[in-house]
Amino acid sequence: MSIAWTLFVPACFALNLAPGPNNLLSLNNAARHGFAIATLAGGGRLLAFVGMLALAASGLALVLHTSAWSFLAIKLLGAGYLLWLALQLWRADAPSLLTDPRPSRPSLWRLSRQEFLVAAGNPKAILIFTAFLPQFVEPGQPLAAQFAQLGAAFLLLEWLAIALYSYAGLRLGRLLAGQRARRLFNRGCAALLGSAGLGLLLSRRPA
């Protein structure tokens, strides 16, 4: 699989680094709560991807390809959750909260759950595992072992992307010490998340 890996790694990492909703969450979480919290919270995303990999490996993901209703249901849930997150982020850090001298500690469980739900609510994510990964599987070789190796590599590269976005968010957080700057940053992230939700809402099932 040497040739396949040479092509797979850069193509996969490009997908991992794409500025999607989950990477935006890592960026914002790091700016608000720090590098460690954002990186650990990204484990929720990885857990969702493990489930998608299992579905793709077992062939159950074909339902998503063939069923317009399944795609529509997941799309509506995912888009609705993204829009709800955008609203919460837009309203976050109101002046009354910013002046609170005892800010509450972030809930790692809550942030991990957000990462999980955003990843699980995006039907295009599972299509990556059913349309992208199989291109690098060599016929005639053990399929399960190859898929497991490719899936593990995808998760490792995804974790690296989480760390990179979290580091970028940490650096941004140091520049956002002022109340106005942090409010603008949160609202900018909210606008991007809302745009992602609308984009998901308007997306169509691949033919």
C-alpha positions as CSV (number, residue, x, y, z in Angstrom):
1,M,0.0,0.0,0.0
2,S,3.0,2.3,-0.3
3,I,1.7,4.2,-3.4
4,A,-1.8,4.4,-1.9
5,W,-0.4,5.8,1.4
6,T,1.7,8.4,-0.5
7,L,-1.5,9.7,-2.1
8,F,-3.8,9.2,0.9
9,V,-1.9,11.1,3.6
10,P,-1.8,14.5,1.9
11,A,-5.3,14.2,0.5
12,C,-6.7,13.1,3.9
13,F,-4.9,15.8,5.8
14,A,-6.3,18.4,3.5
15,L,-9.8,17.2,4.3
16,N,-8.9,17.2,8.1
17,L,-7.7,20.8,7.8
18,A,-10.7,22.1,5.9
19,P,-12.4,24.9,8.0
20,G,-15.6,23.1,8.8
21,P,-17.9,23.5,11.8
22,N,-16.0,21.2,14.0
23,N,-12.6,22.9,13.4
24,L,-14.3,26.2,14.0
25,L,-15.5,24.9,17.4
26,S,-12.0,23.9,18.3
27,L,-10.8,27.3,17.4
28,N,-13.4,29.1,19.5
29,N,-13.1,26.6,22.4
30,A,-9.4,27.2,22.6
31,A,-9.8,31.0,22.5
32,R,-12.3,30.9,25.3
33,H,-11.1,28.0,27.5
34,G,-7.5,27.1,26.5
35,F,-5.6,24.6,24.4
36,A,-5.9,21.6,26.6
37,I,-9.7,21.9,27.0
38,A,-10.2,22.4,23.3
39,T,-8.0,19.5,22.3
40,L,-9.6,17.1,24.8
41,A,-13.1,18.2,23.7
42,G,-12.2,17.2,20.2
43,G,-12.4,13.6,21.4
44,G,-16.1,13.9,21.0
45,R,-15.6,14.5,17.3
46,L,-13.3,11.5,17.0
47,L,-15.9,9.3,18.8
48,A,-18.5,10.3,16.2
49,F,-16.0,9.5,13.4
50,V,-15.3,6.1,14.9
51,G,-19.0,5.3,14.7
52,M,-19.1,6.5,11.1
53,L,-16.1,4.3,10.2
54,A,-17.8,1.3,11.8
55,L,-21.0,2.0,9.8
56,A,-19.0,2.4,6.6
57,A,-17.0,-0.7,7.1
58,S,-20.2,-2.8,7.8
59,G,-21.9,-1.4,4.7
60,L,-24.7,0.2,6.7
61,A,-23.7,3.6,5.3
62,L,-25.2,2.6,2.0
63,V,-28.6,3.6,3.5
64,L,-27.5,7.2,3.5
65,H,-26.5,7.0,-0.1
66,T,-29.8,5.4,-1.2
67,S,-32.4,6.9,1.2
68,A,-33.3,10.5,0.5
69,W,-35.3,10.5,3.7
70,S,-32.4,9.4,5.9
71,F,-30.2,12.1,4.4
72,L,-32.9,14.7,4.8
73,A,-33.5,13.8,8.5
74,I,-29.8,13.9,9.4
75,K,-29.3,17.1,7.4
76,L,-32.2,18.9,9.2
77,L,-31.0,17.8,12.6
78,G,-27.4,18.8,11.9
79,A,-28.3,22.1,10.4
80,G,-30.7,22.9,13.3
81,Y,-28.1,22.1,15.8
82,L,-25.5,24.3,14.1
83,L,-27.9,27.2,13.9
84,W,-28.7,26.7,17.7
85,L,-25.0,26.8,18.5
86,A,-24.6,29.9,16.4
87,L,-27.4,31.6,18.4
88,Q,-25.8,30.6,21.7
89,L,-22.4,31.8,20.6
90,W,-23.8,35.1,19.4
91,R,-25.4,35.7,22.7
92,A,-22.3,34.5,24.7
93,D,-20.2,36.7,26.8
94,A,-22.8,39.4,27.4
95,P,-21.5,42.4,29.4
96,S,-23.0,41.1,32.6
97,L,-21.1,37.8,32.2
98,L,-17.9,39.6,31.2
99,T,-17.9,41.6,34.4
100,D,-18.4,38.5,36.5
101,P,-15.3,38.2,38.7
102,R,-15.9,34.4,39.2
103,P,-16.4,32.9,35.7
104,S,-17.6,29.4,35.7
105,R,-15.2,26.6,34.7
106,P,-15.9,25.1,31.2
107,S,-17.6,21.7,31.2
108,L,-15.4,19.3,29.2
109,W,-18.4,17.0,28.9
110,R,-20.5,19.8,27.4
111,L,-17.9,20.8,24.9
112,S,-17.1,17.2,23.9
113,R,-20.9,16.6,23.4
114,Q,-21.0,19.7,21.1
115,E,-18.1,18.3,19.1
116,F,-19.8,14.9,18.9
117,L,-23.3,16.2,17.9
118,V,-21.8,18.6,15.2
119,A,-19.9,15.8,13.6
120,A,-22.7,13.2,13.9
121,G,-25.2,15.7,12.5
122,N,-23.3,16.3,9.3
123,P,-24.3,13.6,6.7
124,K,-21.4,14.6,4.4
125,A,-19.0,13.4,7.0
126,I,-20.0,9.8,6.6
127,L,-19.9,10.2,2.9
128,I,-16.1,10.8,3.3
129,F,-15.7,7.3,4.7
130,T,-17.9,5.7,2.0
131,A,-16.6,7.7,-1.0
132,F,-13.1,8.8,-0.1
133,L,-11.5,6.0,1.9
134,P,-12.5,3.1,-0.4
135,Q,-10.5,4.8,-3.2
136,F,-7.3,3.8,-1.4
137,V,-8.2,0.2,-0.8
138,E,-6.3,-2.2,-3.0
139,P,-8.4,-5.1,-4.4
140,G,-7.0,-8.5,-3.6
141,Q,-5.7,-7.5,-0.2
142,P,-7.6,-8.0,3.1
143,L,-10.2,-5.3,3.0
144,A,-11.0,-5.1,6.7
145,A,-7.4,-4.7,7.6
146,Q,-6.8,-2.0,5.0
147,F,-10.0,-0.1,6.0
148,A,-8.9,-0.3,9.7
149,Q,-5.5,1.1,8.8
150,L,-6.9,3.9,6.7
151,G,-9.5,4.8,9.4
152,A,-6.9,4.9,12.1
153,A,-4.7,7.2,10.0
154,F,-7.7,9.4,9.3
155,L,-8.4,9.7,13.1
156,L,-4.8,10.4,13.8
157,L,-4.6,13.2,11.2
158,E,-8.0,14.6,12.5
159,W,-6.5,14.8,16.0
160,L,-3.5,16.7,14.6
161,A,-5.9,19.1,12.9
162,I,-7.8,19.5,16.2
163,A,-4.5,20.4,17.9
164,L,-3.5,22.9,15.2
165,Y,-6.8,24.7,15.3
166,S,-6.7,24.7,19.1
167,Y,-3.2,26.2,19.0
168,A,-4.4,28.9,16.6
169,G,-7.4,29.6,18.9
170,L,-5.0,29.9,21.8
171,R,-3.0,32.5,20.1
172,L,-6.1,34.3,19.1
173,G,-7.4,34.1,22.7
174,R,-4.3,36.1,23.9
175,L,-5.3,38.8,21.4
176,L,-8.9,38.9,22.6
177,A,-8.4,40.0,26.2
178,G,-10.8,43.0,25.8
179,Q,-14.5,42.6,26.1
180,R,-15.3,44.2,22.8
181,A,-12.7,42.1,20.9
182,R,-14.0,38.8,22.5
183,R,-17.6,39.7,21.7
184,L,-16.7,40.4,18.1
185,F,-14.8,37.2,17.8
186,N,-17.7,35.2,19.3
187,R,-20.1,36.8,16.9
188,G,-17.8,36.3,13.9
189,C,-17.6,32.6,14.8
190,A,-21.4,32.5,15.3
191,A,-21.9,34.0,11.8
192,L,-19.6,31.3,10.3
193,L,-21.4,28.5,12.2
194,G,-24.7,29.9,11.1
195,S,-23.5,30.0,7.5
196,A,-22.3,26.4,7.8
197,G,-25.8,25.4,9.1
198,L,-27.5,27.2,6.2
199,G,-25.1,25.6,3.8
200,L,-25.9,22.2,5.2
201,L,-29.6,22.9,5.1
202,L,-29.3,23.8,1.4
203,S,-27.0,20.8,0.5
204,R,-28.3,18.0,-1.7
205,R,-27.8,14.3,-1.5
206,P,-25.1,13.2,-3.9
207,A,-26.4,11.3,-6.9
